[in-house]
Amino acid sequence: MDKAFPILVVEDDPIHRTLLCKRLTEAGHEVICASEGRAVLEMLQNRFFPIVITDWNMPEMDGPALCRAIRAMSLPGYVYIILLTARSDKRDIVEGLKAGADDYLTKPFEQAELMARLATGERILSLERSLKRANEEIRRLSITDPLTGVFNRGYLDAQLPDELARANRYGH
C-alpha cells in the first residue's frame, strides 16, 4: 500500500475517533483527526488531504453535507471520501453515495475491510496522479520543440494575443 496519502478522520465521538486514528496510525498512515465537519473545510483550505474518512452523524454538519461541501470546493486533487457510520439501511447507503462519498463502511468495522477499502482509494488516487503527470507531459510536449526544448509556433500563437494586449496596455 502507498502510505503517501495523508488521511483526515472526522468523528465527533472521542472514543471512536481515538480508536480509528490509532488503528490507522499503527497501519503506517499519516492521520489527522477532527471532531466536526466545519473545521475540516478550513483544514482542507490550508492543507490537501486526498483521503477523508467521516462519520455520518455529527453536530452542525453531518457526513453527507460534508461530502457535498468537499465536492463543491476547488482542491488541487481528488478527495476519496469514505462514510463510516452505524447506518446500514440501503436508502442511507444510496443517500451517502449520492452526496459524494466514494465508499461506505458500517460500524463496527473490521480492520481488514477498512484497510482493503483504503487500498482501493489509494489505487484510484495513484491513477489520478499518474494521469495528471501524463497530461502535464503532453501539454509540455505540445508547446515545445522536441529537439531544442524551446517554445514552438503553437505556443506563440496562443501567447501572442495576450502579450500584444499587455504591450498595448502599458504603451510598449
Residue pairs with C-beta under 8 A, 6 or more apart in sequence:
1 28
1 115
1 118
1 119
1 122
2 122
2 126
3 28
3 29
3 30
5 29
5 50
5 51
5 121
5 122
5 125
6 29
6 30
6 31
6 32
6 47
6 49
6 50
6 51
7 24
7 29
7 30
7 31
7 32
7 49
7 51
7 52
7 53
7 118
8 31
8 32
8 33
8 34
8 40
8 43
8 44
8 49
8 51
8 52
8 53
9 17
9 20
9 21
9 24
9 31
9 32
9 33
9 34
9 52
9 53
9 54
10 33
10 34
10 35
10 36
10 37
10 40
10 52
10 53
10 54
10 55
10 58
10 63
10 66
11 17
11 20
11 33
11 34
11 35
11 53
11 54
11 55
11 58
11 84
12 35
12 36
12 55
12 57
12 58
12 59
13 55
14 35
16 55
16 107
17 33
17 35
18 33
20 33
20 53
20 84
21 31
21 33
23 111
23 114
24 31
25 31
27 111
27 115
29 118
32 43
32 49
34 40
34 43
35 58
36 58
36 59
36 60
36 61
37 54
37 58
37 60
37 61
37 62
37 63
37 65
37 66
37 69
38 60
38 61
40 52
40 54
40 66
40 70
41 66
41 69
41 70
41 73
43 49
44 70
44 73
44 75
44 79
45 73
48 75
48 76
48 77
49 79
50 77
50 78
50 79
50 80
50 125
51 79
51 80
51 81
51 82
51 118
51 121
51 122
51 125
52 66
52 70
52 79
52 80
52 81
52 82
53 81
53 82
53 84
54 63
54 66
54 67
54 81
54 82
54 83
54 84
55 63
55 83
55 84
55 85
56 62
56 63
56 64
56 83
56 84
56 85
56 86
56 87
56 92
56 96
57 63
57 85
57 86
58 66
61 69
63 83
63 85
63 96
63 99
63 101
64 83
64 95
64 96
64 99
64 100
64 101
65 99
67 81
67 83
67 96
67 99
67 100
67 101
68 99
68 100
70 79
70 81
70 100
71 100
77 125
77 128
77 129
77 132
78 124
78 125
78 128
80 102
80 103
80 121
80 122
80 124
80 125
81 100
81 101
81 102
81 103
82 101
82 102
82 103
82 104
82 105
82 117
82 118
82 121
83 96
83 101
83 103
83 104
83 105
84 105
84 106
84 107
84 109
84 114
85 92
85 96
85 104
85 105
85 106
85 107
86 106
86 107
87 93
87 96
87 106
88 106
93 104
96 104
97 104
102 121
102 124
103 117
103 120
103 121
105 113
105 114
105 117
142 154
143 151
143 152
143 154
143 155
143 158
144 150
144 151
144 152
144 155
145 151
145 152
151 159
